[in-house]
Amino acid sequence: MALWSDGIDGDVLSELDWSIREEVIEALPEAVVAEAVRELDTDDVVDILEDLEPEGQERILEALADADRVAVEQALSYPEESAGRLMQREVVVAPEHWTVGEAIDFLRGAESLPDQFYHVILTDPRMKPMGYVTLGRILSSRRDVALRTITEDGFRTVSATDPEGNVAYMFNQYHLISCPVVDAGGRLVGVITIDDAMNVLDEEHEEDMLLLAGVGEESSIADGVWDTVKARLPWLAINLVTASLSAVVITQFEHTIAALVALAALMPIVASTGGIAGTQSLAVAVRGLATRDLTQANAARVVRREVLSGLMNGLALAVLLGTVGSLIFGDWHLGLVLGLAMIVNQVVASLGGVLVPLGLSKMGLDPALASGTFVTTLTDVMGFFAFLGLATVMLI
């Protein structure tokens, strides 16, 4: 960075991964940073500041013009991961009584406009948004047409304190392009655009994937060795404890295994197949909860579908595995035990894959959190118990 002398585009700072952004900002001369952040919209400045230490935040704030600094500080006063943090303060507003011609004249004469905007927001004298008009409707309408007559259907606003995840869901559900943000009094304070909403969705999907894998929601390829160990070791330790439950179950059937050594070779087949089925069901359930396609209203139907799917998959695998087991070991009783254990574990895995995230969601926890560990433990324990239990009853 010491060789960089021609400045840096503000968008470059905005798009840098948070794990290296602070290091880059500290390495740049203050004048270069100041010039870069002046080019950014307030939402991008807030995004940068959120990941910096207080000293770095003050350095950025001092580089802003007074009006921009006030706007950024107001945005930072809202709760983390809220609409107030996500919005940009640069908004194109017109009185609700204006005509298309007045709006066009205003836009042409404005000294500065946001780099990107999709709507002109109509407000009443108290700055409460009453609707918005797309730029396309403005350009295609006569000058004497009143703006209020060409507003978009389905106009919505969000509160500055609403969680950003709810806002992103609303954008995705109702196919919004932008949405005004209002304060507690219903007055316009900013606007959220589709690019920011989609970034939130992408981040939430990434966090869910990382949590399901048990590596921490903020893990990154830029992390150092120590950070990587801190993120993963607790989950490995938890898995070690839960795996011990499987060992306890197996210990209860040591005499059965000693009497029929073939059981030891066949146990992992039943458990691992159940683990895969549980992961499949879990992935669908977590995704459904994230997109709100899976709710309390349709949970019973989804659970019933998973049970029936697990039963049918179990029957198909039971026929295959039971037949092969009978032929290889020359004992149809053993094949029957394999088949029955497969059916039980497939049903349990499918059921656990949807009930575990539903239960976590019901408790107000992230449904991706630890779901993988719980489901894996459930399928292993039940797989070993069903297989060895049936073998004890039918073969010994």
Residue, then its C-alpha position, 0 to 999 in steps of 0.5 A: m500500500a505504500l506504493w499507492s499514490d493516486g488514491i483509491d475509489g470509494d467503491v473499492l473500499s466498500e467492496l473489500d472483505w471486512s476481514i482485510r478492510e480495516e488493515v487497508i484503511e490503516a495503511l492508506p494516507e488519511a487524505v486518500v481515505a477522506e477522498a474515497v469515503r466522500e464519494l460513497d452513499t451513506d449506507d456504504v459509509v455505515d457498512i464500512l464503519e460497522d467493522l472498524e474499531p472506534e479509532g478507525q470510525e472517528r478517522i472516517l467521520e472526520a473526513l466527511a462533510d458536516a451534513d454527511r457526518v450527521a447523517v452517518e451518525q444518525a444511521l449508526s444510532y439505530p440497532e445493529e442489523s436494522a433497516g436504519r443501518l441498511m438505508q441510504r439517506e440520499v433520497v429523491v422526494a417530491p410533494e404529493h401535489w406535484t405534476v410530472g412536469e414539475a418533477i422533471d424540472f426539479l430533477r434536471g435542476a438538482e445540483s446533486l442526485p443519488d448515483q442510483f435511484y429507482h423511484v421519486i417518493l411522494t410526501d405530505p407536508r409532514m414528510k410522511p411518504m404517501g407513495y412513489v413513482t418509477l422513473g419510467r412512469i414519469l418519463s412516459s407520462r405527459r407533463d400535466v399528469a399529477l404524480r399521485t395518479i401514477t404511483e405504484d401499487g403495493f406501496r410499503t414502508v419499513s420502520a428504521t428499527d425493523p430487522e434487516g432480515n425482515v426487510a430483505y425477506m419483504f423485498n424478495q417476497y414482494h419483488l420490490i426495487s426500493c422501499p422508504v424507511v420511516d422513523a417512529g413518527g412515520r416521517l421519511v428518513g431514508v430508502i433501502t434499495i434492492d442491491d442492499a436487500m439482496n446482500v443481506l439475503d446472501e449474507e444470511h444464506e452464507e451464515d446458515m451454511l457456515l453454521l450448519a457446517g459448525v465453523g462459525e457464522e463469520s468464518s472466512i478464508a482470510d482467517g488466521v490459524w488461531d481464529t480458525v481453531k477458535a471457530r471450529l474447536p468448540w463444535l468439534a468438542i460438542n460433536l465428541v460428546t454427542a458421539s460418545l452417546s453412540a459409543v454408550v449404545i454400542t457398549q450395551f450390545e457388546h455381547t451381541i456383537a461378540a456373538l455375531v462379528a458381522l454386525a460390526a461391519l454392517m453397523p456403519i452402513v445403517a448409521s451413515t445412510g441415516g445421516i445422509a437422509g437426515t442432512q437432506s431433510l435438514a437442508v430443506a427445512v433450514r432453507g424453508l425456515a429462512t425463506r419463510d416457506l416453512t411456518q407453523a401453519n404448514a409444519a404438520r404437512v411438511v413433517r408428514r411428508e418427511v415421514l412418508s418420504g423416509l418410510m418409502n426410501g427406507l423400504a427401497l433401501a431395505v429391499l436392496l440392502g436386505t437382499v445383498g446382506s442375505l446373499i453375502f452372509g447366507d442368512w436371511h434373518l440377518g438381511l431382515v434385520l438390516g432391512l428393518a433397521m434401515i426403515v427405522n433409521q430412515v424415518v427417524a432421520s427424515l423426522g429429525g431433520v425437520l423437527v430439530p430446526l423447527g424446535l430451535s426456531k420455536m425457541g427463538l434460536d437460529p435454526a441452522l445453529a447446531s442442527g447438524t450436530f443434533v441430527t447426526t447424533l440422533t441418526d447415529v444413536m437410533g441407527f445403532f440402537a435399532f440395528l443392534g436391538l433387532a439383532t439381539v431379539m431376532l438373531i441371538 
